[in-house]
Amino acid sequence: MTMKLYSGDLSPYSARVRMQIYAKGITDIVLERPADFGMPGFRHRNPIGRIPVLDMDGDLMPESEVIAEYLEEVYPQPTLLGRTPRETAHIRTIARIGDIYLMNNMFMLSPQTRARTRNQGVVDLLAGQVVRNVKALDKMIGTDGYAACGRLTLADCALVPALFLIENVLPGVGVDNPIPASLNVAAWWSAIQANEHAARVLEELHRGLEERKALIRSGAFDKMMAAAKAAMEAAEG
């Protein structure tokens, strides 16, 4: 079976799966950005319309957490889950904090960084949730350089892109980065960036961010978004 991961450098949800792939040493999954991402053809094949998507000979599996769990079953070693059911539950809890309570709020907040008129109510709501949940994470995260269980797990894979977004999005909406004030989170963040798999993903995320900034400065990003919106409206109409 041939597998492809439809991904993108700046997609935080794709990044968590890429880090898992790198950490597990999986070499038979091709990483590819779909040429028609954001267009009707991609939405027709994948109704959710987002990446990552795991393509298994035409059988498309969306959602990063679902893909991550699938890969753990198909490639069980080295495991990025726990040695016991309780350890696995803790890993999944930390990963969900990264995915839902941090990354999802940051993902929804990021358009405010380029809005002509910023919606301060949206900023206050979403950024407030992020700050609150970084504090919650500080009480739960590991203190030995890893997010959980003293070794690299799916928890680290989920938190790396989440904290990347926090560092790079919150200042753009006038909110202070809450990571330095949360000592355990700050210590983990400093330590995990020395991990080769995290460093590789962070390099990709930074590359994607610089490409996005260049597109925004040139005006090409707004044109791309407008073209995609028009194509979707035409397809749905």
Backbone as a ProteinNet text record, in pm:
[ID]
protein_1_A
[PRIMARY]
MTMKLYSGDLSPYSARVRMQIYAKGITDIVLERPADFGMPGFRHRNPIGRIPVLDMDGDLMPESEVIAEYLEEVYPQPTLLGRTPRETAHIRTIARIGDIYLMNNMFMLSPQTRARTRNQGVVDLLAGQVVRNVKALDKMIGTDGYAACGRLTLADCALVPALFLIENVLPGVGVDNPIPASLNVAAWWSAIQANEHAARVLEELHRGLEERKALIRSGAFDKMMAAAKAAMEAAEG
[TERTIARY]
84.5	0	87.7	55.3	126.1	52.8	127.1	66.2	128.5	43.3	86.5	23.4	98.6	41	29.7	-93.6	-114.4	-92.8	3.3	55.5	94.5	136.5	188.1	279	386.4	485.1	422.7	327.9	272.9	149.7	104.1	-11.8	29.2	-19.4	22.6	-26.2	-144.5	-197.2	-117	-73	16	149.5	197.3	327.4	332.2	223.5	224.8	238	176.8	188.5	327.1	380.2	515.8	617.1	604.7	698.3	688.5	568.3	549.4	617	597.5	659.7	811.7	868.6	1013.7	1062.6	991.9	1034.5	1027.4	931.9	916.3	1003	1069.1	1155.6	1079.6	956.6	875.6	926.7	959.2	1017.2	929.6	818.3	735.8	607.1	605.6	494.5	547.8	493.8	534.7	463.3	538.7	480.1	455.6	333.5	297.7	193.4	209.4	104.8	11.9	-117.6	-209	-216.4	-203.6	-202.1	-333.4	-444.1	-575.4	-627.5	-538.4	-581.4	-660.5	-774.2	-860.2	-956.1	-947.4	-1031.5	-1139.4	-1241	-1352.3	-1310.9	-1210.2	-1169.2	-1119.9	-1040.8	-990.4	-1105	-1196	-1310.1	-1402.5	-1410.4	-1493.6	-1436	-1303.6	-1240.1	-1235.4	-1221.4	-1205.7	-1302.6	-1426.1	-1530.5	-1493.1	-1407.7	-1367	-1285.6	-1208	-1137.3	-1009.2	-960.1	-839.8	-730.5	-608.4	-495.7	-450.7	-390.5	-341	-450.8	-420.8	-501.6	-405.3	-431.4	-350.8	-420.4	-350.7	-403.4	-344.2	-428.3	-385.6	-444.5	-372.9	-420.3	-561.5	-585.9	-715.5	-814.5	-784.2	-867.3	-817.6	-896.6	-851.3	-894.2	-797.6	-822.4	-787.5	-887.6	-859.6	-836.4	-803.2	-791.9	-661.2	-580.6	-446.3	-445.8	-538.3	-538.7	-574.9	-668.2	-706.2	-588.7	-520.9	-404.7	-295.6	-271.4	-167.7	-195.8	-319.1	-354.2	-342.6	-382.2	-371.6	-225	-138.1	3.4	64.4	18	67.7	28.2	-85.6	-127.8	-54.9	-34.7	30.3	181.1	239.8	383.9	401.9	383.8	381.4	515.8	624.5	755.7	836.2	906.4	901.2	770.8	716.7	588.3	602	504.1	494.6	376.7	326.4	223.5	287	204.3	257.6	290	358.4	386.8	270.3	181.2	62	-57.5	-179.5	-297.2	-305	-262	-268.5	-169.6	-49.7	46.4	-7.7	-67.8	-124.2	-234.8	-317.5	-423.1	-364.8	-255.6	-191.5	-132.8	-69	-13.5	-123.8	-236	-346.7	-407.1	-409.1	-460.6	-374.5	-242.2	-151.5	-163.4	-173.8	-186.9	-315.6	-423.7	-550.7	-543.3	-469.6	-449.7	-382.4	-276.9	-208.1	-296.3	-372.3	-451.7	-575.7	-653.3	-784	-776.1	-714.3	-717.3	-615.5	-509	-409	-414.5	-384.4	-369.7	-498.7	-609.7	-735.7	-769.5	-749.3	-773.9	-677.5	-550.3	-453.3	-486.5	-530.9	-566.7	-679.6	-779.6	-890.5	-850.1	-750.6	-706.1	-616.6	-543.7	-440.9	-493	-616.8	-661.4	-666.6	-677.4	-681.2	-547.9	-439.1	-309	-302.5	-386.4	-384.8	-516.6	-606.1	-734.9	-716.1	-786.1	-776.5	-830.4	-938	-993.7	-1002.5	-919.3	-913.2	-1037.6	-1092.3	-1207.1	-1152.6	-1153.8	-1091.6	-1165.4	-1294.9	-1369.7	-1321.6	-1297.1	-1244.1	-1105.3	-1022.2	-886.1	-890.3	-971.5	-977.9	-1027.2	-1127.6	-1183.4	-1081.8	-1027.1	-939.2	-803.3	-745.3	-616.2	-629.9	-742.4	-766	-769.8	-831.8	-834.8	-694.4	-613.8	-477.3	-396	-401.7	-326	-370.2	-499.6	-552.9	-502.8	-500.9	-466.2	-316.5	-237.1	-92	-65.2	-137.8	-123.3	-165.6	-273.3	-316.7	-211.6	-157.8	-53.9	67.9	99.1	216.3	207.6	87	68.7	70.4	69.2	55.9	174.4	252.9	359.6	477.5	552.6	670.1	777.8	864.2	970.9	1108.5	1115.1	1242	1280.3	1226.7	1259.3	1160	1063.8	960.9	824.1	722.4	589.1	528.1	563.2	503.7	593.1	596.1	657.5	808.1	875.2	1020.5	1081.2	1002.7	1053.8	961.6	1006	926.9	798.3	684.8	554.3	467.9	346.5	251.7	218.9	238.9	216.5	313.2	439.4	538	503.2	460.6	427.2	314.8	217.7	105.7	144.8	231.8	264.3	362.3	451.3	551.3	484.9	394.7	331.9	240.9	182.5	96.5	177.1	292.9	373.8	440.1	468.8	516.7	414.1	286.7	181.8	170.9	178.5	169	278.1	399.2	511.4	497.8	441.1	443.1	313.3	204.5	75.6	34.4	47	-2.5	57.7	190.1	242.3	179.8	137	76.6	-61.8	-123.3	-253.6	-243.4	-122.1	-101.2	-111.5	-90	-98.3	39.8	79.8	210.8	216	329.4	352.9	348.3	257.8	246.9	346.3	424.9	513.9	619.2	690.8	795.7	745.9	620.2	567.3	526.6	519.6	484.7	612.4	674.6	812.2	831.1	737.1	751.5	734.1	638.6	619	740.3	791.8	908.4	1029.7	1048.2	1162.2	1147.8	1025.9	1003.2	1028.5	979	992.2	1138.9	1217.6	1360.1	1428.8	1390.7	1454.8	1414.6	1286.6	1237.9	1291.9	1326.7	1378	1514.2	1581.2	1707.7	1686.6	1563.9	1534.5	1535.9	1599.4	1617.3	1485.1	1386.3	1258.9	1177.8	1180.1	1113.3	1181.1	1313.4	1387.7	1356.4	1341.9	1309.2	1171.9	1074.5	939.9	936.6	1008.4	1011.1	1075.7	1177.6	1238.1	1135.5	1055.5	950.9	845.1	804	703	753.6	876.8	933.6	944.6	983.6	991.4	853.3	752.2	616.3	568.9	606.6	566.9	629.6	757.6	823.4	762.4	727.2	661.7	525.4	450.9	319.5	334.3	430	451.2	483.7	564.9	601.4	479	393	270.2	177.7	168.3	82.1	136.2	267.9	327.7	305.9	313.1	300.3	155	61.6	-79.6	-127.5	-35.5	-72.1	-161.3	-143.5	-222.1	-370.8	-401.7	-541.6	-602.7	-525.9	-576	-602.6	-512.9	-532	-657.8	-676.6	-794.1	-922.7	-919.2	-1037.1	-1070.1	-967.3	-989.5	-1047.2	-994.8	-1045.7	-1190.9	-1222.8	-1359.8	-1455.3	-1414.1	-1499.2	-1521.8	-1417.2	-1429.3	-1523.5	-1513	-1600.6	-1745.9	-1767.7	-1904.9	-1964.5	-1883.2	-1931.7	-1966	-1881	-1904.9	-2029.4	-2052	-2166.1	-2295.1	-2279.8	-2398.8	-2458
-119.7	0	124.3	217.1	344.2	446.8	516.2	616.6	753.6	855.8	994.1	1070.9	1162.7	1255.8	1390	1433.9	1567.6	1666	1752.9	1833.6	1970.4	2056.9	2187.9	2237.3	2306.8	2348.5	2423.1	2513.2	2599.7	2540.6	2425.9	2362.8	2301.7	2354.8	2300.6	2157.9	2127.1	1991.8	1892.1	1934.4	1849.7	1831.4	1937.6	1932.9	1827.6	1810.9	1711.7	1571.4	1545.7	1413.7	1396	1500.6	1490.4	1459.9	1524.5	1497.5	1352.4	1298.5	1158.1	1068.2	1098.7	1019.8	1021.5	1139	1149.9	1071.9	1086.7	1021.5	869.4	818.5	674.5	617.2	706	659.9	599.9	645.1	593.9	654.8	569.9	618.5	590.6	521.4	485.3	567.2	685.4	779.2	903	932.2	1048	1172.1	1278.9	1405.7	1491.8	1542.7	1615.8	1721.6	1838.5	1941	1925.7	1904.6	1885.5	2010.5	1991.5	2106	2182.4	2112.7	2177.9	2205.2	2219.6	2249.3	2379.9	2376.5	2494.6	2509.4	2420.3	2427.5	2319.2	2330.1	2234.6	2088.6	2061.1	1922.6	1857.6	1932.6	1879.2	1860.3	1956.9	1946.8	1830.6	1804.1	1691.8	1559.1	1545.1	1420.2	1411.7	1525.6	1530.8	1635.8	1597.7	1695.8	1792.7	1752.1	1845.4	1959.4	1931	2035.9	2084.8	2013.5	2059.3	1954.5	1997.8	1906.2	1899.6	1784.6	1674.9	1576.5	1504.3	1391.8	1279.6	1160.4	1044.9	972.9	963.8	901.4	761.5	660.9	521.8	461	477.2	428.5	478.1	605.2	664.6	662.9	590	589.1	702	808.2	929.2	930.3	953.4	960.7	1101.8	1181.1	1315.1	1314.6	1433.5	1462.5	1410.5	1505	1473.3	1372.7	1386.7	1293.8	1152.7	1142.3	1010.9	948.3	1029.1	979.5	934.6	1013.9	979.8	845.2	824.8	697.4	581.4	603.6	499.8	461.4	561.1	531.9	455.6	483.8	408.2	260.5	233	93.4	23.8	96.2	36.1	23.9	122.4	122.5	127.4	15.4	18.6	46.8	31	54.1	153.3	244.2	270.3	339	302.4	356.8	500.2	581.4	717	728.4	611.1	603.3	552.5	522.4	482.7	334.6	299	158.3	91.3	172.2	122	201.9	150.7	227.8	364.5	371.5	499.8	599.8	553.1	642.7	693.6	603.7	643.8	747.2	729.3	826.5	963.3	965.8	1093.2	1158.7	1079.4	1132.1	1193.3	1122.6	1172.7	1298.8	1309.2	1430.8	1550.9	1535.4	1645	1681	1578.3	1604.2	1680.4	1647.5	1717.1	1862.2	1887.5	2026.9	2103.4	2043.2	2108.2	2126.3	2023.4	2022.3	2110.3	2092.6	2157.6	2291.2	2290.5	2409.2	2515.5	2474.2	2570.9	2589.9	2484.8	2497.7	2543.7	2488.1	2524.6	2671.8	2719.6	2861.7	2950.7	2908.4	2987.8	2987.6	2874.6	2863.9	2961.4	2970.1	3061.3	3207.2	3230.3	3366.1	3423.7	3337.9	3386.2	3483.5	3469.3	3568.4	3711.2	3726.8	3860.8	3934.6	3860.6	3926.2	4004.1	3968.1	4038.2	4107.9	4112.3	4178.8	4330.2	4391.3	4537.2	4606.7	4551.4	4600.8	4482.9	4483.4	4370.2	4364.5	4246.8	4225.8	4197.2	4298.5	4283.2	4182.5	4168.6	4068.4	3927.7	3899.9	3769.6	3748.7	3852	3842.4	3813.1	3887.4	3868.9	3728.8	3680.7	3548.3	3437.8	3435.4	3324.9	3332.9	3452.3	3465.7	3437.8	3477.9	3449.7	3300.4	3224.4	3078.9	3019.9	3072.5	3021.6	3048	3170.8	3205.3	3118.3	3100.4	3017.3	2873.5	2820.1	2679.9	2654.4	2755.6	2741.1	2725.4	2799.4	2786.7	2647.1	2593.7	2458.6	2356.2	2372.9	2282.4	2284	2400.1	2412.9	2319.8	2286.7	2200	2052.3	2022.5	1884.3	1833.8	1924.4	1885.4	1826.3	1738.6	1678.8	1781.7	1748.5	1841.1	1784	1687.5	1622.5	1640.1	1741.9	1767.5	1711.4	1632.1	1575.9	1609.5	1606.4	1646.1	1543.7	1414.5	1308.5	1184.8	1112.5	978.9	975.7	1089.2	1090.6	1053.3	1056.9	1026.4	1091.4	1093.3	1156.3	1077.7	1147.7	1085.3	1174.1	1125.1	1205.1	1337.5	1345.3	1471.6	1578.2	1542.7	1638.2	1678.5	1580.6	1608.2	1710.8	1704.7	1799.5	1936.1	1938.4	2065.7	2150.1	2087.9	2166.4	2266.5	2225.7	2327.6	2423	2377.4	2465.7	2581.2	2551.5	2658.4	2744.7	2686.3	2767.6	2875.3	2835.6	2932.6	3038.9	2997.2	3093.9	3199	3154.9	3249.8	3343.3	3294.1	3370.3	3440.7	3406.8	3469.2	3570.2	3533.8	3622.6	3763.5	3780	3917.1	3995.9	3926.5	3994	4048.4	4006.9	4062.6	4141.3	4176.7	4262.3	4192.9	4060.2	3984.3	3929.3	3945.4	3896.1	3743.4	3691	3547.5	3494.5	3401.1	3352.8	3243.5	3195	3081.6	3115.2	3228.5	3254.2	3258.5	3298.3	3307.7	3172.4	3070.9	2935.6	2853.7	2839.9	2793.5	2651.9	2562.2	2424.3	2415.8	2490.7	2493.4	2555.4	2663.7	2729.6	2637.5	2560.9	2468	2357.6	2304.9	2202	2258.5	2378	2439.6	2459.7	2501	2519.1	2385.7	2283.1	2152.1	2081.9	2086.6	2006.3	2060	2186.6	2242.1	2186.2	2121.5	2054.8	1914.2	1864.1	1731.9	1738.9	1643.7	1651	1651.8	1578.5	1570.2	1697.6	1751.6	1879.4	1990.8	1989.9	2093.8	2089.5	1969.7	1956	2014.2	1984.6	2036.8	2188.2	2238.1	2382.7	2455.4	2395.3	2455.2	2464.5	2358.3	2359.3	2465	2474.3	2573.6	2715.4	2742	2875.6	2905.1	2805.3	2823.7	2857.6	2784.3	2811.9	2949.9	2992.4	3124.6	3234.6	3220.2	3321.2	3325.8	3209.2	3206.6	3275.6	3250.6	3314.4	3465.8	3511.6	3655.1	3720.6	3652.9	3707.5	3717.2	3615.6	3618.1	3730.7	3751.7	3858.1	3994.6	4013.5	4142.7	4175.5	4074.3	4096.7	4111.8	4076.8	4079.3	3950.4	3855.3	3730	3643.3	3653.5	3568.1	3604.5	3734.5	3777.5	3733.8	3739.9	3697.2	3546.5	3469.2	3324.2	3290.5	3358.4	3331.9	3370.1	3481.6	3525.5	3427.8	3378	3282.6	3152.7	3106.5	2982.6	2999.3	3114.7	3141.7	3145.2	3210.8	3220.8	3083.5	3001	2867.6	2780.9	2793.6	2713.6	2759	2889.7	2940.2	2895.4	2895.3	2853	2704.5	2625.5	2480.7	2448.2	2525	2498.6	2557.7	2657.3	2721.5	2643.1
0	0	0	-89.4	-96.4	-10.5	74.8	160.6	136	133.2	125.1	240.3	297.2	394.3	325.9	300.3	246.9	361.6	342.2	451.4	398.3	486.8	450.5	561.7	526	625.8	742.5	713.9	818.8	885.5	841.7	905.4	1038.8	1151.7	1281.5	1303.6	1250	1267.2	1184.7	1066.3	987.2	1057.6	1122.1	1187.1	1297	1371.3	1479.8	1423.3	1306.3	1244.3	1183	1121.1	1065.2	1174.2	1289	1397.7	1442.3	1448	1481.8	1379.1	1251.9	1144.5	1157.6	1182.6	1196.8	1318.5	1429.4	1553.6	1541.9	1467.2	1452.2	1339.8	1265.7	1157.7	1040.8	1018.1	907.3	777.2	681.2	555.9	433.7	451.8	336.5	326.6	389.6	373.5	302.6	186.7	109.2	162.7	185.2	228.9	105.5	93.8	-27.5	4.7	-54.4	-43.1	-162.3	-139.5	-252.5	-337.9	-469.2	-560.9	-558.3	-527.5	-528.7	-388.2	-291.5	-154.9	-152.8	-85.3	-76.8	-192.2	-290.1	-409.1	-404.5	-492.2	-487.3	-503.6	-588.2	-608.2	-480.2	-403.2	-276.4	-178.2	-172.4	-81	-121.3	-250.7	-297	-248.1	-255	-210.6	-59.5	5.4	150.7	204.4	239.3	272.8	384.5	478.7	584.8	525.8	423	350.2	413.8	515.1	585.8	576.1	605.3	613.9	759.5	797.7	714.8	675.5	568.6	525	489.3	537.7	501.7	386.6	273.6	152.4	141.4	153.6	145.2	19.1	-92.5	-222.2	-252.5	-223.6	-253	-138.1	-33.6	87.1	176.4	190.2	258.6	404.5	492.8	637.3	685.6	727.8	778.4	929.5	980.8	1123.4	1184.3	1232.8	1281.2	1395.5	1490.5	1603.7	1558.4	1464.9	1412	1336.9	1255.5	1181.3	1277.4	1381.6	1478.5	1545.3	1585.2	1649.5	1550.1	1427	1324.2	1303.5	1293.1	1270.4	1387.5	1508.8	1623.5	1614.3	1556.5	1541.9	1427.4	1318.1	1201.5	1220.4	1289.8	1317.3	1469.6	1537.8	1684.6	1751.7	1680.3	1739.8	1657	1724.4	1868.3	1906	2018.9	2059.4	2109.9	2073.5	2128	2223.5	2264.2	2367	2496	2595.8	2725.5	2734.1	2840.7	2867.9	2939.9	2994.4	3062.4	3012.9	3030.7	2991.1	3059.3	3183.6	3254.5	3195.5	3160.7	3096.2	2962.7	2886.5	2757.8	2776.6	2878.2	2906	2938.9	3014	3048.1	2922.8	2838.7	2714	2629.3	2619.2	2538.2	2597.5	2728.6	2792.9	2758.3	2770.2	2736.8	2589	2503.4	2360.1	2329.4	2398.5	2376.1	2423.7	2529.3	2570.8	2457.7	2400.1	2289.5	2168.4	2135.5	2013.6	2024.2	2129.7	2140.8	2215.3	2331.3	2416.4	2376	2307.7	2262.6	2111.6	2036	1891.4	1824.2	1863.1	1797.7	1820.5	1943.1	1970.1	1892.7	1883.3	1808.7	1660.3	1608.5	1467.8	1434	1521.7	1498.8	1519.9	1603.5	1633.3	1523.8	1452.5	1360.1	1253.4	1201.1	1101.7	1154.9	1287	1344.6	1328.4	1304.4	1287.6	1156.8	1059.4	930.1	899.6	998.6	976.5	966.3	873.1	860.4	985.5	1040.6	1166	1261.5	1362.5	1455.3	1542.9	1559.5	1647.4	1788	1872.3	2003.6	2090.1	2068.2	2143.8	2112.7	1985.5	1945.2	2003.9	1996.2	2051.3	2200.8	2272.5	2417.8	2453.9	2381.7	2411.4	2384.5	2262.8	2224.3	2293.4	2298.2	2364.9	2514.2	2573.1	2714.5	2741.8	2651.1	2666	2657.3	2566.3	2551.5	2677.3	2727.5	2848.7	2965	2980.1	3088.5	3077.8	2957	2941	2940.5	2910.4	2932.1	3081.5	3163.3	3308.3	3355.6	3296.3	3331.7	3289.5	3170.2	3121.1	3212.2	3267.8	3354.9	3475.2	3517.9	3634.3	3597.2	3466.6	3422.1	3340.2	3284.8	3194.2	3271.1	3204.4	3265.4	3294.8	3387.6	3428.9	3400.7	3307.9	3276.2	3129.6	3065.8	2927	2827.7	2875	2790	2848.8	2762.6	2808.4	2902.2	2883.1	2964.6	2960.7	3069.7	3075.6	3052.5	3056.1	3050.2	2917	2809.7	2675.6	2573.3	2448.4	2344.5	2319.8	2320	2300.3	2210.3	2185.7	2108	2176.1	2306.9	2377.1	2327.7	2311.9	2259.4	2116.8	2036.5	1896.6	1885.4	1974.7	1971.6	2026.6	2127	2190.8	2110.3	2035.5	1961.4	1866.3	1776.1	1690.3	1766.8	1877.2	1956	2014.4	2071.7	2130.7	2024.6	1908.8	1796.6	1762.2	1755	1724	1832.1	1957.6	2067.2	2054.4	2031.8	2021.3	1901.5	1793.1	1669	1634.5	1703.4	1673.1	1780	1906.9	2013	2006.4	1987.3	1978.4	1864.2	1758	1643.8	1670.3	1781.2	1819.4	1949.9	1986.6	2103.4	2237.2	2239.1	2363.8	2398.2	2522.8	2564.7	2560.1	2519.7	2519.1	2662.8	2695.5	2833.1	2870.5	2774.3	2802.8	2909	2899.6	2999.5	3143.4	3164.4	3300.7	3357.5	3273.8	3319.1	3318.7	3434.5	3441.5	3389.3	3418.9	3371.2	3219.4	3167.9	3022.6	2954.7	3011.8	2953.9	2952.8	3061	3067.5	2963.4	2949.1	2846.9	2708.1	2680.4	2549.7	2513.2	2609.7	2585.6	2557.9	2633.6	2618.6	2489.8	2454.6	2341.4	2208.8	2203.2	2078.2	2041.3	2137.7	2109.1	2054.5	2061.8	2007.9	1855	1789.6	1644.6	1568.5	1616.9	1544.9	1563.8	1684.3	1708.9	1630.4	1628.7	1557.2	1407.7	1353.2	1210.2	1180.2	1264.4	1244.5	1262.9	1361.3	1383.4	1266.2	1207	1087.3	974.5	958.1	855.1	884.8	1010.7	1048.3	1024.1	1061.9	1039.4	889.6	811.5	666.3	609.8	655.2	610	651.3	772.4	819.9	734.8	701.1	619	479.1	423.9	293	300	407	422.5	434.4	512.7	528.4	394.2	313.4	182.5	92.1	97.1	17.1	62.4	193.1	245.4	204.2	217.2	181	33.3	-51.3	-195.8	-240.9	-153.2	-190	-253.4	-276.2	-343.2	-254.6	-123.6	-34.4	-41.9	-39.8	-49.6	-182.2	-289.7	-420	-420.6	-359.8	-352.7	-274	-160.7	-77.5	-150.9	-222.1	-296.3	-409.3	-476.9	-586.2	-533.1	-420	-360.6	-316.6	-256.8	-212.1	-330.6	-437.2	-555.9	-618.8	-622.4	-680.1	-598.1	-465.2	-378.3	-392	-399.3	-412.6	-546.3	-651.7	-782.1	-781.5	-715.5	-709.1	-627.3	-520.6	-434.3	-488.7	-578.1	-633.5	-747.5
[MASK]
+++++++++++++++++++++++++++++++++++++++++++++++++++++++++++++++++++++++++++++++++++++++++++++++++++++++++++++++++++++++++++++++++++++++++++++++++++++++++++++++++++++++++++++++++++++++++++++++++++++++++++++++++++++++++++++++++++++++++++++

